[in-house]
Amino acid sequence: MTTSAKYFRDRVVMLLFSTIIFLGLALSLFVLLKLSSNHGNGFIVQYRSNLGLDAFKTGNVAGLLSFVGFAVLIPIVHILLSLRTYAIHRQLAIVILALGVLLLALAIIISNALLVLR
């Protein structure tokens, strides 16, 4: 059996594979739906705690649309990396996919915090 056939039959890998795809789609849909619901010009894109009352920095939509690009890029990169490393070591491929899940979960939390505050 080839390495890719073993990769796609591994249950843990498929669980993480489907989780990373789901979180990527959820993040992109969440950001796009939140941006389409409010048609404001000023979006909070940064928070700097050392600036006191001026801690919130506003920006345009492009700063928040980068979360959608991130949600597309992270699953592609992590799936390709784990597919290539599965032949070397199975646990390494699982760790790569798990880190992708962690990145997308943190991106959902951060994008939610930025989009709720406006």
N, C-alpha and C positions, 0 to 999 in steps of 0.2 A: 504494500500500500504506500502511496506517495505521502510526502509530508503534508501537502495541502489537504489530502483526504483525511489524514489523521487529525489535522487542525480543525476541520469542520465537523468531526465526529466527537470531539472532546466536549463534554457537557459543561464544564466550568468555563471554558473558552467561549462557548456559545452563549452562556448566561451573561458573561461580561460583554460580549459582542453585541447582544441585543440590548443590554442596559446602556451601553455607550451610544448606540444609534438612537434609542428612545430619548435619552437626555439631550442629545444634540438637536433632535427635532423639537423637543419640549422647550429648550432654550430659545431657539430661533422663532418658534411660534409665539412664545410668551413676549419676547421683545417686540416683534412685529405687531402683535395685537395691542400691546400697551402704547406703542407709538402711534398707531392708527386711531386709538380712542380719544386722545387729546391732541389737538392741532396747535399746540403752543410753539412759540419761537425759542424760548429759553429752556434748556434742559440742563439739569445738574449732571455734570460729567466727572467732577473731582471733589474730594473733600480733603482739605488741609487743616489739620487740627491746630497747628501752630499759628494760624492767622486770626484766631478769636472769632469775632462776629462775621468776618468775611471769609469764613472757612469753606463755604460752598462756591465753587467755580462753575459758571454756566458755559454752555457750548451749544453747538448745533446738533442736528440729528446724526451726522456722520460719526460722531464719537460713540453714539449708542448703537449704530448699525454695525460697528466693528465687533460687537458681541455676536451678531449673526454670522459674520465671517469666521469668528473664533469657533462658533458652534459647528460650522461646516468643516473647518480645517482640522480640528482636534480629532474627531473620529477617523478621518481618512488617514492621518499620520500615524495614529496609534494602532489602527488595524493593520496597516502595511508593515509597521515595525514589528508587531507581534507575529505576523505571518512569517516574516523573515527570520525571526529569532526562535520560532517554535522548533525548527530543526536542530538548533544548537542546544536549547534548554527549555523545557516546558514551563518551568516556574518563572523564568524570565519573561516569557510571553504573557503569562498571567499577570505578573507585576506591571508590565507595560499597559495592559488593558485596564487594570485597577487604577493606575495613576491617571489614565484618561477619564475614568468615571469620576475620580476625585476632582480633577480640573473642571469638568463640566458641572459638577454639583456646586463647587465654589463660584463658578461663573453665574449660575442661576441665583445664588444668594446675593452676589454683588450687583447684578443687574436689577434684581428686585429692589434692593436698597436704593439704588440710584433712580429708578423709575417711580417709586412710591413717594419720594421726597419732593418732587416738583410740585 
